[in-house]
Amino acid sequence: DQKQVSRNDKGIVGAGIVAFIASFLPYYGGSVSISGFHASSSISAWHSYAILGLLLMFAGAAIVAARVFGGVAMPKLPVGVNVLVAGLAALGTLLVILRGFTADSGSGAGYSYGVQWGGYILMIAGVIETVFAVMNFRESGEKLAWDSSAINHAPAQAPVAPQASAPVSPVTPAAEAP
């Protein structure tokens, strides 16, 4: 039932779908215009380490889709599922953005090259997926691994109070017999 699905889960899956579609759009390219002649070329995001970023983003969205829409039970993990999804989305988005802004870019009289419109849509979709994943994590109440309240400590032993003993009467020397 769609009414049972949270807004954040819908946002994660929706942004993942938009990111998947945008990954095939022009991510990086160049164009040249000289004396009425125009040529352009572009590539999708499926190049370099942006591939790893895409796979991480899609994995985060797929986990949410499988859990929410498929009813799949997640295995016991050392971190919560929402922490995992937020981490995957954030790392994947970071890699896609880094790849876009570390690629060469420039322009001059009649030419330009750099990140294309599909790349910006992909980056925005990644940021949206990450925001929804973090909001989902915060609403879930899951703890981070480094949160001191999340660490399973052995139960502290209560300090042992000294036991009160029966009052001790002073020892009087026994009377000497005559």
C-alpha positions as CSV (number, residue, x, y, z in Angstrom):
1,D,0.0,0.0,0.0
2,Q,1.6,3.3,-1.1
3,K,0.1,5.2,1.8
4,Q,2.1,3.1,4.2
5,V,5.4,4.0,2.5
6,S,7.2,7.0,4.1
7,R,8.0,10.1,2.2
8,N,11.7,9.6,2.8
9,D,11.6,6.1,1.3
10,K,9.7,7.4,-1.7
11,G,12.3,10.2,-2.0
12,I,15.2,7.8,-1.9
13,V,13.8,5.4,-4.5
14,G,12.6,8.3,-6.7
15,A,15.9,10.1,-6.6
16,G,17.6,6.7,-7.4
17,I,15.4,6.3,-10.5
18,V,16.1,9.8,-11.7
19,A,19.9,9.2,-11.1
20,F,19.7,6.0,-13.1
21,I,18.1,7.8,-16.0
22,A,20.4,10.7,-15.8
23,S,23.4,8.4,-15.8
24,F,22.8,7.8,-19.5
25,L,22.4,11.5,-20.4
26,P,25.4,13.6,-21.5
27,Y,27.6,13.8,-18.4
28,Y,30.8,15.3,-19.9
29,G,31.4,16.6,-23.4
30,G,32.5,19.3,-25.7
31,S,31.4,21.3,-28.6
32,V,33.0,23.4,-31.3
33,S,31.5,26.1,-33.6
34,I,33.7,27.5,-36.3
35,S,32.4,29.5,-39.3
36,G,28.9,28.0,-39.2
37,F,30.2,24.5,-38.6
38,H,29.0,23.0,-35.3
39,A,30.0,19.7,-33.8
40,S,29.6,18.2,-30.3
41,S,30.3,15.0,-28.5
42,S,29.5,13.7,-25.0
43,I,29.8,10.7,-22.8
44,S,27.6,9.3,-20.1
45,A,28.5,9.0,-16.5
46,W,29.5,5.4,-17.0
47,H,33.2,6.2,-17.1
48,S,36.1,6.4,-14.6
49,Y,35.4,6.3,-10.9
50,A,31.9,7.8,-11.4
51,I,30.9,4.2,-12.1
52,L,31.6,3.3,-8.5
53,G,29.6,6.3,-7.4
54,L,26.7,5.3,-9.5
55,L,26.7,1.8,-8.3
56,L,26.8,2.9,-4.6
57,M,23.9,5.3,-5.2
58,F,21.9,2.6,-7.0
59,A,22.7,0.1,-4.2
60,G,21.3,2.5,-1.6
61,A,18.1,3.0,-3.6
62,A,17.8,-0.7,-4.3
63,I,18.1,-1.6,-0.6
64,V,15.2,0.7,0.2
65,A,13.1,-0.5,-2.7
66,A,13.6,-4.1,-1.8
67,R,12.9,-3.5,1.9
68,V,9.8,-1.3,1.4
69,F,8.2,-2.4,-1.8
70,G,9.4,-6.0,-1.9
71,G,9.0,-6.8,1.7
72,V,12.6,-8.2,1.9
73,A,13.9,-8.7,5.4
74,M,17.4,-7.3,5.8
75,P,20.0,-9.5,7.4
76,K,21.6,-8.6,10.7
77,L,24.3,-6.0,10.0
78,P,26.8,-4.3,12.3
79,V,25.1,-1.0,11.3
80,G,21.5,-0.2,10.9
81,V,20.0,-0.4,7.4
82,N,19.2,3.3,7.3
83,V,22.8,4.1,8.3
84,L,24.0,1.9,5.4
85,V,21.7,3.5,2.9
86,A,22.7,7.0,4.0
87,G,26.4,6.1,3.7
88,L,26.0,4.5,0.3
89,A,24.1,7.5,-1.1
90,A,26.5,10.0,0.4
91,L,29.7,8.3,-0.8
92,G,28.2,7.6,-4.2
93,T,27.1,11.2,-4.6
94,L,30.5,12.4,-3.5
95,L,32.3,10.3,-6.1
96,V,30.0,11.4,-8.9
97,I,30.5,15.1,-7.9
98,L,34.2,14.7,-7.6
99,R,34.5,13.1,-11.0
100,G,32.5,15.9,-12.6
101,F,34.6,18.7,-11.1
102,T,38.0,17.1,-11.4
103,A,37.5,16.5,-15.1
104,D,39.0,19.1,-17.4
105,S,36.8,22.0,-18.5
106,G,37.3,25.1,-20.5
107,S,36.0,27.3,-23.2
108,G,37.3,29.8,-25.7
109,A,36.4,31.3,-29.0
110,G,34.2,28.7,-30.7
111,Y,34.7,25.8,-28.3
112,S,33.8,24.6,-24.9
113,Y,34.1,21.3,-22.9
114,G,33.2,20.1,-19.4
115,V,30.3,18.8,-17.4
116,Q,27.1,18.7,-19.4
117,W,23.5,19.2,-18.3
118,G,23.0,15.4,-17.6
119,G,25.9,15.6,-15.2
120,Y,24.2,18.3,-13.2
121,I,20.9,16.5,-13.1
122,L,22.8,13.4,-11.8
123,M,24.6,15.4,-9.1
124,I,21.3,17.0,-8.0
125,A,19.6,13.6,-7.9
126,G,22.4,12.2,-5.8
127,V,22.2,15.1,-3.3
128,I,18.4,14.6,-3.0
129,E,18.8,10.9,-2.5
130,T,21.4,11.6,0.3
131,V,19.2,14.2,2.0
132,F,16.2,11.8,2.1
133,A,18.5,9.0,3.3
134,V,19.8,11.1,6.1
135,M,16.3,12.2,7.1
136,N,15.2,8.6,7.1
137,F,18.1,7.7,9.3
138,R,17.4,10.5,11.8
139,E,13.7,9.5,12.0
140,S,14.6,5.8,12.5
141,G,16.4,6.4,15.8
142,E,19.3,4.2,14.7
143,K,22.6,4.9,16.4
144,L,26.0,5.4,14.7
145,A,28.8,3.0,15.4
146,W,30.9,5.7,17.2
147,D,28.0,6.9,19.3
148,S,28.8,6.0,22.9
149,S,25.2,5.1,23.6
150,A,25.3,2.6,20.8
151,I,28.2,0.6,22.2
152,N,27.1,-2.5,24.1
153,H,28.9,-2.2,27.4
154,A,28.8,-5.0,30.0
155,P,26.4,-4.1,32.7
156,A,28.2,-2.1,35.3
157,Q,28.4,-3.7,38.7
158,A,27.0,-1.8,41.5
159,P,29.5,-0.7,44.1
160,V,29.5,-3.0,47.0
161,A,28.5,-1.2,50.2
162,P,30.3,-2.3,53.4
163,Q,28.1,-4.6,55.3
164,A,27.2,-3.5,58.8
165,S,28.1,-6.0,61.4
166,A,26.7,-6.6,64.8
167,P,28.0,-4.1,67.3
168,V,31.1,-5.3,69.0
169,S,31.3,-4.9,72.7
170,P,34.5,-4.0,74.2
171,V,36.3,-7.0,75.5
172,T,36.8,-6.8,79.1
173,P,39.3,-9.0,80.7
174,A,37.8,-11.8,82.6
175,A,37.9,-11.4,86.3
176,E,40.6,-13.4,87.8
177,A,39.6,-16.1,90.1
178,P,40.9,-16.0,93.7
